[in-house]
């Protein structure tokens, strides 16, 4: 299943230090709720989380129906490539092979109940950061990042007070 379309939103540099943001992806059919299995999602909605709040930065859309003779790799490879720069992907579920591949490229799969609003997840994560209590997967992701120390220190040093 090939990447069909990718929309990337460009915004002016807002003064945040390089690496002081966190990119998260959400498996979604309607672009508003996490409502899909990772391997079958028609879209990955990518948000950037920083001290100014969450911003949608990209949407990757995939061919909706499996093609005859399509392999698991055919379905997973474009989805995993679309996650470049993301720390985590939120989905209803992910198969064992997908989980292994995601972890191998440094993306943490996060299972959430079907229909969970993306906005609610982003607000919850923002509150955790403002309180200085990021989830364990987020701390691990910060350590894995190529610019791990500098990027996470920049992220942690920014004012996360919501204003």
N, C-alpha and C positions, 0 to 999 in steps of 0.2 A: 504494500500500500504506500504509494508515493506521497511525498509532501505535495499538496495541491496548490496551496497559496500561503504566503506568509506576509503579514502586515506588521511593520515595525514603526512605532510612533517615535518621533524625534522631538525632543524638547531642549530648550537652551540649557546650558550648564548652569546649575543653580547654586554653585559655590560649595557644594559638599565635596570633601576630599575624595580623590580617586580611590575606589574600593570601599567607600563608606556607604554602600548600599547592599541590599540583599534581594536577589531575584528568586521568585517563587512561581511555579507553574501549577495550573489547575486543569484537570481533565474535565471537559465540559461540552455538552451539546448545545446549551443555550447561552453560553458565555457569562452566565450569572451565578450558576450553581455547580458544585462538584457533583456530577451525576453520571459518571462513566468509569468503566474499567480502563486502566491505562492502555492496554493493547488494542482496545476497540474505540477509543475516543475519537470523535470527528474533529476535535480542536483542543489545543493547549493554549490557555490564556495565561500570559506571563505578566506578572506585576513586579514592580520595583518597590521595595519597602525601605524608606529612609526617614530621617527625623521629621521631614515635612509631611509624612504620611504616605500611603500607598498610591502608586500610579501604574496604570496599565501601560505597558511598553511594547507588547507584541501579542499577536494572535497567529498561531500556526494552524492551518486547516489541512485535513487529510482526506483522501478519497474515501467516501463513506462506506462502500461495500467491498468486501474482500473479492479479489479477482480469482478466477479459476486458476488453480495451481500455485496460488500465493503461499509462501511459507511464513512461519512465525518471524523469521528474520526480516522478511519483506515488510511485515507490519511494524515491527519494533524499531528497526534501524532509523527510519526517518523521524520517528517520535523522539528517540534518544538524541539524535543530532539536533533537533529543534530545542532541546533543553540546555544547549551550550550556555554556560554562565549562570545557570540556575543552581541553587543550593538544595531545593526540594521540589517534589511534585506531589500534589494532593490528588487522590483518586479514591474511587469506591473500593477498588481492589487492584492487585497486580499479580501476575503469575510468577512462579519461582524463577523462571528464566529472565523475565523482565526485571525482577528485583535484583538479581545478580548483576545484570548489565548496568542497571542504574547505579548501584553502589560502586561498580568498577569505574564509572566515570565521575564519581563524587556527587551524585544526586541522591538524596534521601527520599525514598517513597514514604508517603504519609497517608494512611488509610483513614477515611472519615465516613460518617454515615451518609447514605444516599440523599441527595438533595440539599446538602449543607451549602448555605449561601457563601460565595467567595468573600463578599464584603464582611461577613461576620468573622471568618477566619483571619482576614487581614487586620480587623480591629482587635481581635484577641492577641495576635502576634505583636501588634504595635503596643498594646498595653503591657505585655510581658517585657518588651524591650525598655519601655519607659520606667517600669518598676525594677529594671536591672536583673530580671529573671528569665533570660532566654531559655527556650526548651533545650534539652540535651542534644538533640540532633543539630540544632543551630550552632551550639558551641563546637560540636565536632566538625561541622561544615566550615566554620571559621578557621579551624586548625588545618583543614585540608586545602583551603584555597591557596593558590600559588603565591598570592601576596598576603597569606594568612595573618602573620603578626601585624603588619602595617595596616592591612585592611580592617581587621577586626578591632584593633586599637583605635583606628580612626572612627569606626562605627560606634564603639563603646564610649569614646570621648565626646561625641556630639550630644547636644542637649535633646533628650528624648522626653521633653515635658509637654509635647503636643502643641507647642506654640512658639 
